[in-house]
Amino acid sequence: MKLKDKVAVITGSARGLGRAIAQQFLEEGATVIITDINEQRVRKTAEELSTTSSTRESPPTPSLQR
């Protein structure tokens, strides 16, 4: 419970390293907010991680254009 009462916002968390970080933070007791550019994938990840602990999903990260 090293991260109890802490909030983490993790970008790119629908898969790979971002997802692994989100999962580890959850296991350490943090409240985790995940975001990713792929809305469908981040919703699926949030659903899967929510069975583990307290997870919230944020809207997809907007893309930037020049």
C-alpha positions, 0 to 999 in steps of 0.5 A: 500500500505504498501509494494509498491515498495517491492519484495517478494519471497514466497516459497511453495506458490501454496496452503495453507499458502504460497498462503495466504501470497502471496495474502496478499502481493499482496493486500498490493502492493508488487510484488510477485514471487511465487515458489513451488515444484509442477510446475502445481499447482504453474502455476495455482496459478500464473494464479489465482493470476495474475488477482489480481495484479502483479505476477511472477512465478519462476521455481519449487523448485528443490528437494535435494537428499543425 
